[in-house]
Amino acid sequence: MSTYLIGDVHGCFDELQSLLAQASFDPQQDTLWLTGDLVARGPDSLDVLRYVRSLGPAVRMVLGNHDLHLLAVYAGISRNKPKDRITPLLEAPDADELINWLRRQPVLQVDEQQKLVMAHAGITPQWDLDTARMCAREVEAVLSSDSYPLFLDAMYGDMPNNWTPQLSGLARLRFSTNALTRMRYCFPHGQLDMISKDAPGTAPAPLKPWFDLPRLLDEQYTIIFGHWASLEGKGTPEGVIALDTGCCWGGDLTMLRWEDKRYFTQPSTRRAEKGGDKRAAS
């Protein structure tokens, strides 16, 4: 029995299948962790969702910002952007089933036995684990409720950017969603910066990557995240692992087998399309 952790798939179904085949992944015995952003930008978001859903309890995933955007598009709240390449999913005969399944997926995964914590963007330095769990549960509860369109309509926006327990209502949900699915940089006291997408070392002062600030999360836990493709899986401190290596931009799809810390990579079939700083936009 093995635990496999994979970075952002972004509709790269063929690469996902090839990567799992490398390790002889067996859903009857193994567990697959996915850092979110299953959909958009790659060519086969529909096949990815169908496959991941078919894995049942063998998969532990979190929602990413592109997954949430898909939910908003399907609800008629946001625009379907051609570059996201999700039209086949939206028009699929099982779209309702897939969307209702997707909105009931978590935004945070915690494994106490293996001391793993996974969120799409990471864990804000302003949160300890109890706070992260509480805020994640609040987002998950509203997403799975009948009032989820109201939340999806209100989730867009960069403020508030500072955590306080006094936050409430949609403002609190928006902060939590940004922290879990969109965060890259923070100000020195932990406030979120939702503007800069540059690679580390190029962002304006005084911004720092969230993982370079002192954290409240117990250091016995390892944080797994995706979202930030321009990191290329590098530059994080001990106890923080970045897995998005930009497959949809022509990079690789990366997988870590937790038990022996072995990495597997699968090159993108669209390697020739890679160029510029497109990875920063993921």
VOVO-819437 format. One line per field, with one value per residue: chain; residue in one letter; x, y, z of N, C-alpha, C in turn; residue number from 1. Coordinates in nm, 2 decimals. Example, Ala and Ser with C-alpha at 12.3 -4.5 7.8 and 13.67 -1.06 7.14 Angstrom:
nuza: (A A)
romi: (A S)
n.px: (1.32 1.28)
n.py: (-0.57 -0.22)
n.pz: (0.78 0.71)
ca.px: (1.23 1.37)
ca.py: (-0.45 -0.11)
ca.pz: (0.78 0.71)
c.px: (1.32 1.29)
c.py: (-0.33 0.00)
c.pz: (0.78 0.79)
firo: (1 2)
END
This chain:
nuza: (A A A A A A A A A A A A A A A A A A A A A A A A A A A A A A A A A A A A A A A A A A A A A A A A A A A A A A A A A A A A A A A A A A A A A A A A A A A A A A A A A A A A A A A A A A A A A A A A A A A A A A A A A A A A A A A A A A A A A A A A A A A A A A A A A A A A A A A A A A A A A A A A A A A A A A A A A A A A A A A A A A A A A A A A A A A A A A A A A A A A A A A A A A A A A A A A A A A A A A A A A A A A A A A A A A A A A A A A A A A A A A A A A A A A A A A A A A A A A A A A A A A A A A A A A A A A A A A A A A A A A A A A A A A A A A A A A A A A A A A A A A)
romi: (M S T Y L I G D V H G C F D E L Q S L L A Q A S F D P Q Q D T L W L T G D L V A R G P D S L D V L R Y V R S L G P A V R M V L G N H D L H L L A V Y A G I S R N K P K D R I T P L L E A P D A D E L I N W L R R Q P V L Q V D E Q Q K L V M A H A G I T P Q W D L D T A R M C A R E V E A V L S S D S Y P L F L D A M Y G D M P N N W T P Q L S G L A R L R F S T N A L T R M R Y C F P H G Q L D M I S K D A P G T A P A P L K P W F D L P R L L D E Q Y T I I F G H W A S L E G K G T P E G V I A L D T G C C W G G D L T M L R W E D K R Y F T Q P S T R R A E K G G D K R A A S)
n.px: (0.08 0.06 0.12 0.04 0.12 0.01 0.08 -0.09 -0.33 -0.48 -0.65 -0.48 -0.51 -0.39 -0.12 -0.16 -0.25 -0.03 0.17 0.07 0.08 0.36 0.43 0.28 0.03 -0.23 -0.56 -0.71 -0.54 -0.37 -0.34 -0.43 -0.34 -0.44 -0.35 -0.54 -0.70 -0.79 -0.90 -0.92 -0.73 -0.56 -0.63 -0.82 -1.03 -1.28 -1.24 -1.05 -1.20 -1.40 -1.25 -1.11 -1.33 -1.42 -1.25 -1.32 -1.30 -1.03 -0.90 -0.78 -0.85 -0.81 -0.99 -0.91 -0.84 -0.91 -1.09 -1.30 -1.36 -1.47 -1.70 -1.84 -1.87 -2.04 -2.26 -2.35 -2.25 -1.99 -1.79 -1.73 -1.42 -1.25 -0.98 -0.96 -1.07 -1.29 -1.54 -1.63 -1.67 -1.87 -2.08 -2.12 -2.31 -2.32 -2.26 -2.40 -2.39 -2.11 -2.04 -2.19 -2.07 -1.81 -1.84 -1.87 -1.63 -1.34 -1.15 -0.93 -0.70 -0.61 -0.39 -0.35 -0.20 0.02 0.11 0.05 -0.05 -0.26 -0.33 -0.46 -0.32 -0.17 -0.10 -0.19 0.04 -0.08 -0.25 -0.30 -0.33 -0.58 -0.73 -0.71 -0.85 -1.11 -1.18 -1.17 -1.37 -1.59 -1.60 -1.63 -1.88 -2.06 -2.03 -2.13 -2.40 -2.74 -2.72 -2.49 -2.45 -2.46 -2.23 -2.03 -2.07 -1.98 -1.72 -1.52 -1.26 -1.02 -1.01 -1.13 -0.78 -0.65 -0.62 -0.85 -1.02 -1.26 -1.37 -1.65 -1.93 -1.97 -1.73 -1.55 -1.55 -1.45 -1.19 -1.09 -1.11 -0.94 -0.70 -0.66 -0.67 -0.57 -0.35 -0.01 0.20 0.28 0.26 0.49 0.37 0.20 -0.03 -0.23 -0.11 -0.26 -0.19 0.07 0.23 0.47 0.78 0.96 1.20 1.17 0.95 0.80 0.95 0.78 0.72 0.70 0.73 0.46 0.55 0.79 0.77 0.75 0.56 0.25 0.16 0.21 0.54 0.57 0.41 0.40 0.35 0.17 0.14 0.01 -0.06 0.14 0.31 0.54 0.73 0.84 0.85 1.06 1.27 1.14 1.11 1.23 0.98 0.78 0.63 0.62 0.43 0.33 0.43 0.38 0.25 0.04 0.14 0.34 0.54 0.61 0.42 0.41 0.48 0.49 0.59 0.50 0.60 0.87 0.97 1.01 1.03 0.83 0.81 0.63 0.66 0.50 0.27 0.25 0.48 0.61 0.46 0.53 0.64 0.78 0.66 0.43 0.36 0.33 0.08 -0.10)
n.py: (-0.12 0.21 0.57 0.82 1.14 1.40 1.68 1.97 1.88 1.98 1.91 1.73 1.45 1.23 1.24 1.20 0.94 0.80 0.87 0.75 0.49 0.45 0.40 0.18 0.22 0.12 0.13 -0.03 -0.08 0.14 0.49 0.80 1.13 1.45 1.77 1.96 2.19 2.02 2.07 2.26 2.46 2.24 1.97 1.77 1.79 1.68 1.40 1.37 1.45 1.25 1.02 1.06 1.08 0.82 0.67 0.67 0.60 0.57 0.81 1.12 1.44 1.80 2.10 2.34 2.68 2.69 2.48 2.57 2.79 2.66 2.56 2.80 2.89 2.69 2.74 2.97 3.21 3.30 3.37 3.15 3.09 3.07 2.98 2.81 2.57 2.41 2.36 2.11 1.96 2.11 2.07 1.80 1.49 1.39 1.61 1.74 1.55 1.53 1.79 1.83 1.63 1.74 1.98 1.90 1.82 1.84 2.13 2.11 1.87 1.64 1.42 1.25 1.03 1.00 1.26 1.46 1.75 1.90 2.15 2.34 2.59 2.63 2.68 2.96 3.16 3.28 3.10 2.83 2.47 2.39 2.62 2.63 2.40 2.46 2.68 2.57 2.38 2.54 2.66 2.43 2.35 2.54 2.52 2.27 2.31 2.42 2.69 2.75 2.89 3.16 3.19 3.14 3.35 3.55 3.50 3.60 3.84 4.03 4.11 4.07 4.08 4.00 3.79 3.75 3.63 3.76 3.80 3.75 3.59 3.63 3.76 3.64 3.38 3.44 3.52 3.28 3.11 3.24 3.21 2.94 2.85 3.04 3.19 3.31 3.50 3.68 3.96 4.09 4.04 3.85 3.90 3.85 3.88 3.93 3.99 3.98 3.75 3.66 3.48 3.35 3.58 3.77 3.92 4.23 4.41 4.44 4.17 3.82 3.47 3.27 3.04 3.11 3.26 3.28 3.01 2.91 2.66 2.33 2.20 1.93 1.85 1.79 2.01 1.99 2.12 2.28 2.47 2.69 2.71 2.83 2.79 2.55 2.32 2.37 2.53 2.55 2.54 2.29 2.05 2.16 2.10 2.15 2.07 2.14 2.14 2.25 2.11 2.16 2.37 2.28 2.17 1.93 1.66 1.59 1.35 1.23 0.96 0.88 0.71 0.62 0.86 0.89 1.05 1.08 1.16 1.29 1.40 1.67 1.63 1.85 1.98 2.15 2.37 2.52 2.82 3.15 3.32 3.19 3.00 3.13 3.22 3.03)
n.pz: (0.00 -0.10 -0.08 -0.30 -0.42 -0.62 -0.83 -0.98 -1.21 -1.43 -1.65 -1.79 -1.90 -2.04 -1.96 -1.68 -1.67 -1.78 -1.59 -1.35 -1.44 -1.45 -1.18 -1.12 -1.01 -0.80 -0.74 -0.57 -0.36 -0.31 -0.23 -0.37 -0.37 -0.46 -0.56 -0.64 -0.88 -1.10 -1.34 -1.65 -1.88 -1.98 -2.22 -2.16 -1.95 -1.89 -1.90 -1.70 -1.47 -1.47 -1.44 -1.19 -1.02 -1.04 -0.89 -0.63 -0.29 -0.30 -0.37 -0.24 -0.25 -0.31 -0.36 -0.62 -0.73 -1.00 -1.02 -0.85 -1.01 -1.23 -1.12 -1.07 -1.33 -1.43 -1.28 -1.39 -1.31 -1.36 -1.65 -1.93 -2.03 -2.33 -2.33 -2.11 -2.19 -2.12 -2.23 -2.34 -2.11 -1.98 -2.15 -2.13 -2.10 -1.84 -1.69 -1.48 -1.27 -1.23 -1.16 -0.92 -0.77 -0.76 -0.62 -0.36 -0.27 -0.06 0.07 0.21 0.33 0.58 0.72 1.00 1.08 0.90 0.91 0.73 0.55 0.32 0.09 -0.18 -0.24 -0.02 0.34 0.51 0.70 0.91 1.03 1.26 1.28 1.37 1.32 1.04 0.98 1.08 0.92 0.67 0.68 0.70 0.44 0.29 0.38 0.29 0.02 -0.04 0.02 -0.05 -0.09 -0.23 -0.48 -0.41 -0.25 -0.44 -0.61 -0.45 -0.39 -0.55 -0.54 -0.36 -0.10 0.24 0.34 0.56 0.83 1.10 1.39 1.41 1.16 0.95 0.79 0.43 0.38 0.55 0.44 0.19 0.25 0.35 0.13 -0.05 0.08 0.09 -0.18 -0.36 -0.27 -0.28 -0.22 0.08 0.30 0.55 0.80 0.76 0.61 0.32 -0.01 -0.31 -0.56 -0.69 -0.90 -0.96 -1.00 -0.71 -0.57 -0.75 -0.69 -0.57 -0.29 0.03 0.00 0.06 -0.02 0.10 0.24 0.34 0.56 0.92 1.07 1.21 1.21 1.34 1.33 1.29 1.09 0.74 0.47 0.18 -0.14 -0.45 -0.73 -0.77 -1.03 -1.13 -0.94 -1.00 -0.84 -0.66 -0.41 -0.17 0.19 0.44 0.51 0.36 0.06 -0.28 -0.56 -0.81 -1.13 -1.38 -1.59 -1.78 -1.91 -2.06 -1.91 -1.66 -1.52 -1.19 -0.94 -0.61 -0.42 -0.10 0.10 0.04 -0.05 -0.32 -0.64 -0.93 -1.27 -1.55 -1.87 -2.04 -2.31 -2.46 -2.48 -2.67 -2.68 -2.46 -2.31 -2.24 -1.95 -1.88 -1.69 -1.45 -1.44 -1.35)
ca.px: (0.00 0.15 0.05 0.10 0.08 0.03 0.05 -0.21 -0.34 -0.52 -0.70 -0.38 -0.55 -0.30 -0.01 -0.19 -0.25 0.11 0.24 0.02 0.13 0.50 0.44 0.19 -0.08 -0.35 -0.67 -0.76 -0.45 -0.30 -0.41 -0.39 -0.36 -0.43 -0.34 -0.64 -0.69 -0.80 -0.95 -0.89 -0.61 -0.53 -0.73 -0.92 -1.08 -1.39 -1.19 -0.99 -1.30 -1.46 -1.15 -1.09 -1.45 -1.44 -1.15 -1.39 -1.22 -0.88 -0.85 -0.80 -0.82 -0.86 -1.03 -0.82 -0.91 -0.97 -1.21 -1.40 -1.41 -1.56 -1.83 -1.90 -1.92 -2.16 -2.38 -2.39 -2.20 -1.87 -1.78 -1.65 -1.31 -1.20 -0.85 -0.98 -1.10 -1.38 -1.67 -1.68 -1.72 -1.99 -2.18 -2.13 -2.44 -2.31 -2.21 -2.46 -2.33 -1.97 -2.04 -2.24 -1.96 -1.69 -1.86 -1.87 -1.49 -1.28 -1.04 -0.82 -0.68 -0.51 -0.37 -0.28 -0.10 0.13 0.14 0.04 -0.15 -0.26 -0.42 -0.41 -0.22 -0.09 -0.16 -0.14 0.12 -0.17 -0.33 -0.26 -0.40 -0.72 -0.80 -0.72 -0.96 -1.23 -1.21 -1.19 -1.50 -1.69 -1.61 -1.69 -2.02 -2.14 -2.02 -2.22 -2.53 -2.82 -2.68 -2.35 -2.43 -2.44 -2.09 -1.95 -2.08 -1.91 -1.58 -1.42 -1.22 -0.89 -1.02 -1.02 -0.65 -0.58 -0.71 -0.89 -1.14 -1.39 -1.43 -1.78 -2.01 -1.91 -1.60 -1.47 -1.54 -1.37 -1.05 -1.05 -1.10 -0.82 -0.58 -0.65 -0.67 -0.51 -0.23 0.13 0.28 0.23 0.33 0.57 0.29 0.11 -0.15 -0.22 -0.10 -0.33 -0.16 0.19 0.24 0.61 0.86 1.03 1.32 1.14 0.84 0.84 0.96 0.84 0.65 0.77 0.64 0.39 0.62 0.92 0.73 0.72 0.43 0.19 0.13 0.31 0.64 0.57 0.33 0.45 0.25 0.18 0.06 0.03 -0.09 0.24 0.39 0.67 0.83 0.89 0.88 1.19 1.28 1.06 1.19 1.19 0.84 0.69 0.66 0.55 0.41 0.28 0.54 0.33 0.23 -0.04 0.22 0.45 0.63 0.59 0.33 0.50 0.42 0.57 0.55 0.54 0.67 1.01 1.00 1.06 0.95 0.80 0.77 0.58 0.66 0.37 0.26 0.24 0.61 0.64 0.38 0.58 0.71 0.76 0.63 0.29 0.33 0.30 -0.07 -0.18)
ca.py: (0.00 0.33 0.70 0.90 1.28 1.45 1.82 2.01 1.80 2.08 1.85 1.66 1.32 1.13 1.24 1.14 0.79 0.76 0.89 0.64 0.36 0.44 0.35 0.07 0.26 0.02 0.19 -0.13 -0.08 0.26 0.61 0.90 1.26 1.54 1.91 2.05 2.23 1.91 2.11 2.39 2.48 2.12 1.93 1.67 1.81 1.59 1.27 1.38 1.44 1.12 0.92 1.08 1.04 0.67 0.61 0.66 0.62 0.57 0.94 1.23 1.56 1.93 2.19 2.45 2.80 2.66 2.39 2.66 2.87 2.58 2.56 2.93 2.90 2.61 2.80 3.09 3.33 3.35 3.35 3.04 3.15 2.97 2.93 2.71 2.45 2.33 2.35 1.97 1.92 2.18 2.01 1.65 1.44 1.37 1.73 1.77 1.46 1.56 1.92 1.81 1.56 1.83 2.08 1.83 1.78 1.93 2.22 2.08 1.73 1.62 1.28 1.25 0.92 1.04 1.40 1.53 1.85 1.94 2.25 2.38 2.70 2.62 2.72 3.09 3.17 3.33 2.99 2.70 2.36 2.40 2.73 2.59 2.30 2.52 2.76 2.48 2.32 2.65 2.67 2.31 2.34 2.62 2.46 2.15 2.34 2.48 2.83 2.76 3.00 3.29 3.19 3.14 3.49 3.65 3.46 3.68 3.96 4.02 4.16 4.11 4.00 3.98 3.70 3.78 3.55 3.84 3.80 3.67 3.59 3.61 3.81 3.53 3.27 3.48 3.52 3.14 3.06 3.29 3.15 2.79 2.82 3.14 3.25 3.29 3.59 3.75 4.07 4.04 4.00 3.74 3.94 3.80 3.97 3.86 4.05 3.93 3.61 3.64 3.37 3.40 3.66 3.88 4.00 4.35 4.41 4.34 4.04 3.69 3.35 3.23 2.94 3.17 3.33 3.19 2.95 2.86 2.51 2.25 2.16 1.79 1.82 1.84 2.08 1.96 2.22 2.29 2.61 2.78 2.63 2.89 2.73 2.42 2.22 2.40 2.65 2.55 2.49 2.16 2.04 2.22 2.04 2.21 1.96 2.18 2.17 2.32 2.02 2.22 2.48 2.22 2.12 1.79 1.63 1.53 1.26 1.18 0.84 0.93 0.61 0.62 0.99 0.88 1.13 1.03 1.28 1.26 1.52 1.71 1.60 1.98 2.05 2.25 2.49 2.59 2.95 3.27 3.31 3.15 2.92 3.21 3.25 2.91)
ca.pz: (0.00 -0.11 -0.09 -0.41 -0.42 -0.76 -0.85 -1.05 -1.34 -1.53 -1.77 -1.87 -1.87 -2.09 -1.87 -1.55 -1.68 -1.79 -1.46 -1.26 -1.49 -1.41 -1.04 -1.11 -0.91 -0.78 -0.66 -0.47 -0.25 -0.30 -0.21 -0.45 -0.32 -0.57 -0.50 -0.69 -1.02 -1.19 -1.47 -1.72 -1.96 -2.05 -2.32 -2.13 -1.81 -1.87 -1.87 -1.57 -1.36 -1.47 -1.38 -1.05 -0.95 -1.05 -0.80 -0.50 -0.16 -0.33 -0.39 -0.15 -0.33 -0.26 -0.47 -0.65 -0.78 -1.13 -0.99 -0.81 -1.12 -1.31 -1.05 -1.09 -1.47 -1.45 -1.21 -1.46 -1.23 -1.43 -1.80 -1.98 -2.11 -2.43 -2.29 -2.01 -2.26 -2.04 -2.29 -2.35 -1.97 -1.95 -2.24 -2.12 -2.05 -1.70 -1.63 -1.35 -1.17 -1.20 -1.08 -0.78 -0.70 -0.74 -0.51 -0.23 -0.23 0.04 0.03 0.30 0.36 0.69 0.76 1.13 1.10 0.82 0.94 0.60 0.53 0.18 0.04 -0.31 -0.24 0.10 0.46 0.55 0.82 1.02 1.08 1.31 1.21 1.42 1.25 0.90 0.97 1.10 0.80 0.55 0.70 0.67 0.30 0.24 0.42 0.20 -0.12 -0.05 0.05 -0.16 -0.11 -0.29 -0.58 -0.34 -0.21 -0.56 -0.66 -0.36 -0.36 -0.63 -0.48 -0.29 0.03 0.32 0.32 0.69 0.92 1.24 1.42 1.40 1.03 0.95 0.67 0.31 0.39 0.61 0.34 0.08 0.29 0.36 -0.01 -0.11 0.15 0.06 -0.32 -0.45 -0.21 -0.32 -0.14 0.20 0.36 0.66 0.92 0.71 0.53 0.18 -0.13 -0.41 -0.69 -0.75 -0.94 -1.01 -0.93 -0.59 -0.60 -0.85 -0.64 -0.50 -0.14 0.12 -0.01 0.07 -0.04 0.23 0.32 0.39 0.69 1.04 1.06 1.34 1.20 1.40 1.23 1.27 0.97 0.61 0.39 0.04 -0.22 -0.59 -0.76 -0.81 -1.13 -1.16 -0.85 -1.06 -0.74 -0.60 -0.33 -0.04 0.31 0.49 0.56 0.27 -0.07 -0.40 -0.66 -0.95 -1.22 -1.50 -1.71 -1.88 -1.98 -2.13 -1.81 -1.63 -1.42 -1.09 -0.84 -0.50 -0.34 0.03 0.18 0.02 -0.10 -0.46 -0.73 -1.07 -1.36 -1.68 -1.95 -2.11 -2.45 -2.53 -2.45 -2.77 -2.65 -2.35 -2.35 -2.16 -1.80 -1.87 -1.57 -1.33 -1.44 -1.31)
c.px: (0.09 0.06 0.12 0.04 0.11 0.00 -0.07 -0.21 -0.39 -0.57 -0.60 -0.40 -0.45 -0.17 -0.04 -0.19 -0.11 0.19 0.20 0.07 0.28 0.52 0.35 0.08 -0.19 -0.45 -0.73 -0.67 -0.39 -0.39 -0.35 -0.43 -0.34 -0.44 -0.45 -0.61 -0.69 -0.83 -0.89 -0.74 -0.56 -0.65 -0.84 -0.97 -1.19 -1.34 -1.12 -1.09 -1.37 -1.37 -1.14 -1.21 -1.47 -1.35 -1.22 -1.30 -1.07 -0.82 -0.88 -0.75 -0.86 -0.90 -0.93 -0.90 -0.97 -1.09 -1.32 -1.45 -1.50 -1.70 -1.91 -1.95 -2.04 -2.28 -2.42 -2.34 -2.07 -1.87 -1.69 -1.55 -1.26 -1.07 -0.85 -1.02 -1.19 -1.52 -1.72 -1.73 -1.85 -2.11 -2.20 -2.26 -2.44 -2.25 -2.27 -2.40 -2.19 -1.96 -2.08 -2.14 -1.85 -1.72 -1.87 -1.73 -1.43 -1.18 -0.92 -0.82 -0.58 -0.51 -0.28 -0.17 0.03 0.18 0.15 -0.08 -0.15 -0.37 -0.37 -0.30 -0.13 -0.17 -0.10 -0.07 0.04 -0.25 -0.25 -0.35 -0.55 -0.79 -0.81 -0.84 -1.09 -1.27 -1.24 -1.33 -1.61 -1.71 -1.67 -1.84 -2.11 -2.14 -2.11 -2.37 -2.61 -2.78 -2.54 -2.34 -2.40 -2.29 -2.01 -1.96 -2.00 -1.76 -1.48 -1.39 -1.10 -0.90 -1.13 -0.89 -0.58 -0.68 -0.73 -1.01 -1.27 -1.44 -1.55 -1.84 -1.93 -1.76 -1.50 -1.45 -1.45 -1.22 -1.00 -1.02 -0.97 -0.69 -0.56 -0.63 -0.60 -0.38 -0.10 0.22 0.21 0.32 0.40 0.49 0.19 -0.01 -0.12 -0.20 -0.16 -0.30 -0.04 0.19 0.38 0.68 0.93 1.17 1.29 1.02 0.88 0.85 0.83 0.78 0.75 0.67 0.58 0.47 0.75 0.89 0.72 0.58 0.38 0.16 0.25 0.41 0.64 0.49 0.41 0.33 0.27 0.09 0.09 0.02 0.02 0.34 0.52 0.77 0.90 0.93 1.00 1.17 1.20 1.14 1.15 1.05 0.74 0.72 0.56 0.54 0.36 0.40 0.50 0.31 0.15 0.03 0.33 0.56 0.61 0.47 0.41 0.42 0.52 0.51 0.60 0.63 0.82 1.06 1.06 0.97 0.94 0.76 0.72 0.58 0.53 0.38 0.26 0.37 0.64 0.57 0.43 0.65 0.68 0.74 0.48 0.26 0.29 0.15 -0.16 -0.24)
c.py: (0.12 0.46 0.78 1.03 1.34 1.60 1.85 1.94 1.89 2.01 1.76 1.51 1.21 1.12 1.18 0.99 0.74 0.76 0.78 0.51 0.34 0.37 0.23 0.10 0.16 0.08 0.10 -0.13 0.05 0.38 0.72 1.04 1.36 1.69 2.01 2.10 2.11 1.95 2.24 2.39 2.36 2.07 1.84 1.68 1.71 1.45 1.26 1.37 1.30 1.01 0.94 1.04 0.89 0.60 0.60 0.68 0.61 0.70 1.03 1.35 1.68 2.01 2.30 2.57 2.77 2.57 2.48 2.75 2.79 2.57 2.69 2.94 2.81 2.66 2.93 3.22 3.39 3.31 3.23 3.10 3.04 2.91 2.82 2.57 2.35 2.31 2.20 1.92 1.98 2.12 1.86 1.61 1.42 1.49 1.76 1.68 1.50 1.69 1.90 1.72 1.65 1.92 2.02 1.78 1.88 2.03 2.20 1.93 1.72 1.47 1.28 1.14 0.95 1.18 1.48 1.63 1.90 2.04 2.30 2.48 2.69 2.66 2.86 3.09 3.22 3.22 2.88 2.60 2.37 2.51 2.69 2.49 2.37 2.60 2.68 2.42 2.42 2.66 2.55 2.30 2.42 2.57 2.35 2.18 2.40 2.62 2.85 2.86 3.13 3.30 3.21 3.28 3.59 3.61 3.54 3.81 3.93 4.06 4.09 4.02 3.97 3.89 3.76 3.69 3.62 3.84 3.71 3.67 3.57 3.66 3.71 3.42 3.31 3.48 3.37 3.08 3.11 3.23 3.01 2.76 2.92 3.20 3.21 3.37 3.64 3.87 4.02 3.99 3.89 3.77 3.89 3.91 3.88 3.91 3.99 3.78 3.57 3.53 3.43 3.47 3.77 3.96 4.12 4.34 4.48 4.21 3.93 3.58 3.31 3.13 2.99 3.25 3.23 3.14 2.91 2.71 2.43 2.19 2.01 1.75 1.87 1.89 2.05 2.06 2.22 2.44 2.70 2.72 2.69 2.85 2.61 2.32 2.25 2.51 2.65 2.49 2.35 2.15 2.10 2.16 2.10 2.10 2.01 2.22 2.20 2.22 2.08 2.33 2.42 2.17 1.97 1.78 1.55 1.46 1.22 1.06 0.87 0.84 0.61 0.76 0.99 0.97 1.06 1.15 1.22 1.39 1.55 1.67 1.73 2.06 2.16 2.38 2.58 2.72 3.06 3.24 3.26 3.07 3.00 3.24 3.14 2.93)
c.pz: (0.00 -0.12 -0.20 -0.41 -0.56 -0.76 -0.95 -1.19 -1.45 -1.66 -1.85 -1.84 -1.92 -2.00 -1.73 -1.56 -1.70 -1.66 -1.36 -1.30 -1.45 -1.27 -1.02 -1.00 -0.91 -0.69 -0.55 -0.35 -0.21 -0.28 -0.30 -0.40 -0.44 -0.52 -0.56 -0.83 -1.11 -1.33 -1.52 -1.77 -2.03 -2.14 -2.27 -1.98 -1.79 -1.83 -1.74 -1.46 -1.36 -1.41 -1.23 -0.97 -0.94 -0.94 -0.66 -0.39 -0.18 -0.35 -0.27 -0.22 -0.25 -0.38 -0.49 -0.70 -0.91 -1.11 -0.94 -0.92 -1.21 -1.25 -1.07 -1.24 -1.49 -1.38 -1.28 -1.40 -1.30 -1.57 -1.83 -2.07 -2.20 -2.39 -2.19 -2.07 -2.18 -2.11 -2.30 -2.22 -1.95 -2.03 -2.22 -2.06 -1.90 -1.63 -1.49 -1.24 -1.13 -1.12 -0.94 -0.70 -0.66 -0.62 -0.37 -0.19 -0.14 -0.01 0.12 0.33 0.48 0.72 0.89 1.14 1.02 0.84 0.81 0.60 0.39 0.16 -0.09 -0.31 -0.12 0.23 0.50 0.68 0.94 1.08 1.15 1.25 1.25 1.34 1.10 0.89 0.98 0.97 0.68 0.56 0.67 0.52 0.24 0.27 0.32 0.06 -0.14 -0.02 -0.07 -0.19 -0.18 -0.40 -0.52 -0.30 -0.34 -0.62 -0.58 -0.34 -0.44 -0.56 -0.39 -0.15 0.10 0.30 0.45 0.78 1.06 1.27 1.41 1.26 1.03 0.81 0.54 0.30 0.45 0.51 0.23 0.12 0.30 0.22 -0.07 -0.05 0.11 -0.09 -0.41 -0.39 -0.27 -0.22 -0.02 0.23 0.49 0.78 0.88 0.63 0.38 0.08 -0.25 -0.55 -0.76 -0.78 -0.99 -0.94 -0.81 -0.63 -0.69 -0.80 -0.57 -0.35 -0.09 0.11 0.00 0.04 0.10 0.31 0.37 0.52 0.80 1.04 1.20 1.33 1.26 1.30 1.21 1.15 0.85 0.53 0.24 -0.03 -0.36 -0.63 -0.82 -0.90 -1.15 -1.06 -0.91 -0.96 -0.65 -0.50 -0.20 0.07 0.35 0.55 0.48 0.13 -0.18 -0.51 -0.80 -1.03 -1.36 -1.62 -1.82 -1.96 -2.06 -2.04 -1.79 -1.53 -1.32 -0.98 -0.73 -0.43 -0.19 0.11 0.16 -0.04 -0.24 -0.55 -0.87 -1.15 -1.49 -1.77 -2.02 -2.25 -2.53 -2.50 -2.55 -2.75 -2.54 -2.39 -2.25 -2.01 -1.78 -1.74 -1.45 -1.33 -1.40 -1.18)
firo: (1 2 3 4 5 6 7 8 9 10 11 12 13 14 15 16 17 18 19 20 21 22 23 24 25 26 27 28 29 30 31 32 33 34 35 36 37 38 39 40 41 42 43 44 45 46 47 48 49 50 51 52 53 54 55 56 57 58 59 60 61 62 63 64 65 66 67 68 69 70 71 72 73 74 75 76 77 78 79 80 81 82 83 84 85 86 87 88 89 90 91 92 93 94 95 96 97 98 99 100 101 102 103 104 105 106 107 108 109 110 111 112 113 114 115 116 117 118 119 120 121 122 123 124 125 126 127 128 129 130 131 132 133 134 135 136 137 138 139 140 141 142 143 144 145 146 147 148 149 150 151 152 153 154 155 156 157 158 159 160 161 162 163 164 165 166 167 168 169 170 171 172 173 174 175 176 177 178 179 180 181 182 183 184 185 186 187 188 189 190 191 192 193 194 195 196 197 198 199 200 201 202 203 204 205 206 207 208 209 210 211 212 213 214 215 216 217 218 219 220 221 222 223 224 225 226 227 228 229 230 231 232 233 234 235 236 237 238 239 240 241 242 243 244 245 246 247 248 249 250 251 252 253 254 255 256 257 258 259 260 261 262 263 264 265 266 267 268 269 270 271 272 273 274 275 276 277 278 279 280 281 282)
END
